[in-house]
Amino acid sequence: MIEIDGGERSGSGTIVRDCIGFSVLKRQGLHLKNIRTKRDKPGLRTQHLRAIQACGDICSGSFTGGQVGSKEIAFAPGNGIRGGEFRWDIGTAGSTIMLAMTILPVSLFAEEFSKYVITGGLFQDFAPSAFHLQKVLLPILKRMGAELGVTIQRPGYVPQGGGIIEITVQPVQESLKGIDMQVQGNVVRVEGVALASLLKERKVAERMAVKCSEALKGRGYSSKVKVLNDAKENPVYRNASIQAGAALAIWAKTEHHCLIGSDMAGARGRSAEFIGKATAKNLLEDLDSGATVDRHLADQLIPFAALAEGSSTFAVPRMTAHVDTRLWLAREILGAETEVKNNVVKIKGIGYRK
């Protein structure tokens, strides 16, 4: 079995998610202990448990120790990765995107086309947003040979959740390809979306967009931020949110096809103006660093690069515990070769094939 101490490195849920996916791909059992011991609420939370269950569903696997609060699990993957349609409800405002990030590396090697419908939170702190997945990560993965689609059916926010996201995955024919992003280059354009649900009278979406654009313009970047209000006026979403909420996401595209994103969700006591300024500030910081990926994409790309054929190179804004942890797991479980020098990450993938 793969033996991993979940208290190592970041000690976060990232270890749970990557380990489960890698276990499925290697068709090798996993024993994971000391789960999330460095967190305020250690052990599995509902969203982690659902991610484990989802991986089990698509590979006909099984596990023991699967309760909220569990600090140790044993996972036994099945003998294949099924395609088809699956539905999962986190049951809380836990991140649907985190669950999606767990199954995507696995589903790319499924036996056939897959569609996943996931219910829960789409926009919250400490998790990538649905917009970042849609506008930043998936276009980069497409360059690596992945055919993925994501549709927001209903926005979902903290504390009620209830958001719905649909993801489609066409299996890769052979393997993913490495990606080379060593030079950022000049910014060609900055785009974004400001979403507000049940807050039209307060003009929250408009206020976020204006402050964000003003902050970017002050640094010489023009931007086009689309304003989206309630679903009834917006054909993008099939259903209205069950609660009020807001989210802002922006992304910069450079002449060398880099995508640098930034996003922030609304929260109690967090003004629309603050969200607009802070989201722009984070984007500018990552651009100023010379990075070719943003602070979130920096670690999100690692599992895919580790599975790819050939080498991947990209510059991160700064080294983080998540980057360090995912590189460690890519080496420890998959056997990928990794190197970090002056914030440039190099990964020699294993050329995984189904």
N, C-alpha and C positions, 0 to 999 in steps of 0.2 A: 504493500500500500504506500501511497504518497503520505508522508508524515510531515505536517506543517504546524508550527507553533504560531497561533494567531496573535500572540502577544508581541511578536517580533516587529521590528521596524515601526511602521505607523500604528500598528495594533488596531487597525480600523476595519470597517466592513468591506473595504476594497479587497482585503485578503480573502474573505469569504467568497465574494463574487468571482474573483479570478481563479481561485482554487477549484471551485465547483466546475466552472467551464473547462478548465484544463483537464480536470479529471475525466470529464465526458469525452473530450477529444482524444485523450490518451487511452481511453477505455481501461483505466486503472483506478482502483479503489482509493478513497481519500480518508485519512483520519486527521481531523482538524481540532486542536485543543486551544484553550485560553482565548476564546473568541472575544474580540473587542474588549480586552481587559483594560485598555488605556482610556476607554470612554467613560463619560459620567454615568451612563446606563450600560454596563457591560453585558455581554451575551448577545444573542440574536434578538433583533427587533422584528416586527411584523414584516417589514419590507425585505429583510434578509431571508426570512423563512420562505416568503413567497418566491424569491429568486431561486432558492434551492429546489422548491417544489416544481417550479417551471422547468428547470433543467432536468429534473427527474421525469417530468411528463414527456418531454420530447426525446428522451433516450430510454424510456421505460426502466428507469433506475429506481433505487430505493435508498432510504437513509434512516438512521436511528439518532435519537437525541434532538429531534426536531420540534422544540417548543420555544415560545418566546422566553427569552432569558437563558436559554441553553448556552453553555460555554464550551461544549464539546459535541461534535457530531462524527458519525461514520457514514460515508456516502459510497454506494455501490452503483456505478453506471451500468446501463444495459449494453447490448452489443451493436447498437446502431443509433442513428439520429433521424428521427421521423420528421417528415414534412407534414403539410396539412394545415388546418385551422385550429388555433388554440385561443382560449379566453381565460384571463386571470384577473381577479379583483383583489387588490391589496387589502381592501377593507378599511383603510385609513387614508390620510393624506400623504402617506409614504410615497416615495418617488417612483413613478412608472418608468422614468428614464433610466434609473439605476437598474431596474429589472431588465429593461431592454438591453442595456449595456452588458448584462451578464449573459444573455442568450445569443446576442448577435455573433460573437466569434464562433459559437457552436453551430448556429443555424446556417451559416455560410457553407457548411459542409454536410448539410442534410441530404437525404435521399431524393427529395423533391421540393418544389416551391412551398413556401410557408407564409401564412398570414397570422399575425398575433394581434389580438385586441386586449389592451390592458387598461384597467380602471384604477384610479388613485389620484395622486398629486402630479401635476405637470410643471408647476412653477413654485419653487420654494428655495429657501437658503440651504447651503451645504449639499447641493445636488445640481447637476447640469439641467438646463431648461430644455423644454421640447423644441424651442426655437434654435438653440445651439446645436442640438442633434440634427435638426432639419437643415439648417443653413451653413453649418461649419463642418461637423464631423462627417456626415454622409457624403458631401461633395469630395472630401479628401479620400474617403474610402472608395469612392467610385473610380478615382484615378488609380487605385490599387487593384481594381478589377472586381469590386463588389457591386452588385445590383440590388440596391435597397431603396425602399420608399417609406415615407412616414407621413401620416395624415392626422391632424388634430381634429377629433370628432367633437370634443367638448372640453373647454378649459377647466382646470381644476386647481384649487389653491388650498393653502392651510387656513383653517383647521379641518374643513369638512372633506376635502378631496373631491371625489366624484368626477374627476376629469377622465376623458377617454382618448386613448391614442391607438392608432392602427399602424402596424408595421408589416411591410411585405419584404420577403427575402427570396431572391433567386439564387440557388446554390452556385458556387464557382465551379467551373468545369475542371480545372486542375488545381491551381493554387493562387493565392494572392501574390501580388508583385510588390517588391520593396519600393519605397518612395524617397526621392532625394530633394530635400528642401534646405539648402545650406545658406542661401542669401535671401534676405527679405525683399529688397528692392523698393521702389517707390510705390506709394499707395495710389491705386487707380481710382477707387471709389469706396465710399462708406455708405452702407445701407442699414436699415433696421426696421423694427416693428414695435410699436407701443400699443399694448393691449390693455383694455380695462373692461371689466364685466360689471354690469349693474351700477356703474359710476358715471354715467354720461353727463348727468346734471352738474357734477363737480369738475368736468372736463379733465379728468385725471390723465387719460391717454395723451390729450393734446399738451398738457403741461409737462409731462415727462419728455415728449418729443421735442418741444421748444427748448427746454433747458439743456438737453443733451446736444442738440444741434448748435446751440450757442457756445457751449463749452468746446466743441470740436472746431467750430469756426474761429474761435480765439486762438487756435493753434494752426490755422491755415487749412483745415480739412472741411470741405463742403460735404454734406450728407443728405440722404433722402430717407427719412424715417416715416414709414406708413403708419397711420393711426387707425386702430381697429376698436370699435366700441361693441356694444352688446350683439350677441349672435343673431338676433332678429334682423339687424341691419347689415349683417356680415355673412355672405354666402359661404365663407371658408369653413365655418363650423356648422354642423348639423343640429346641434343642441345648445341651449343657453347654459351657462354655468349655474350651479345650484347655490352659489354664494357670490358676494362681491369680492373682487380681487383685481390685481394688476400685475403686469410684467413688462419689462423693457429689454430688448436685445438689439445689439448692433454688431456689425461685422465689417472689417476692412479687407478688401481684396487688393493684392499687390501685383506689380508687373510680372513677378515670377510665380504667380498663381498661388501665393500663400493666402490663407484665410485666418485672420486674427479676430476673435470674437470677444464680446463682453456682455453680461446680462445681469439683471437683478430683479427680484420679485418684490411685490408690495408687502408691507407688514404694518401692524398696528404702530402708530407713532412715526412712521416713515413717510415723509411728504413726497409728492410727485416730483417736486423740484430737486429734492435730495437724490432720488433715484436717477433722475436725468443726469445730474452732475457727476455722481459717483460712477455710473456706468461709463460715461465718457472718460473719466479719470483713469479707470482701470484699463480701458482700451489704449489710451495714450501711453500709460506706463509700459504696457507690453510692446507697443510699437517702438517706444524710445529705447527699449532694451536691445533692439536689433533681432529679436526672436523671429522665427519663421512659423511658430505656432503660439497660440495663447496659453495662459496658465492652466486652462482646463484641458485643452487638446493635448497639452504636453504629456500628460499621463494616459489619456484616453487612447492614444495611438499605439501605445506600447504593446498590448496583446496582439494587435493585428500585424504590427511590424515583426514581432517575434514569430508569428505563424507564417509570414510571407516567404517567398523565395527570393534570395538575394539580400542585399543590404539596404537599410533605411537610415537616413541621416537628417536630423532636424535640430534647430537651435531653440532651446526653451528660455523663457524669460528669466527663470531662476530655478535652482534645484529645490524640490519640495519633498516632504515625506512620502507623498503619493507617488511621485516619479521614482524615488529610490525603492519604494516597496514593490512597485510593479516590475521594475527592472530585475529585482531580486527574484521574484516569482517566475519571471520569464526564463531566468538562468536555472533556477532550482528545479522547476518542474518540466519546462519544455526543452531545456538544454540550449537555448539561444545564447549567442555571444553578445555581450554588451560592453560599451565603453562610454565614459563621459569625460569630456575635456573642455574646459572653458564654457560650460553650459551647452556644448554641442553633444547631442546623444547619437551614438551609432549602434545599430542593432543588426547583427547578422542573423536573419531568420532561418527557420528550420525547413522551410519549403513544405509545409504540411499539406498532405493530400488525403482526401477521404478514401 
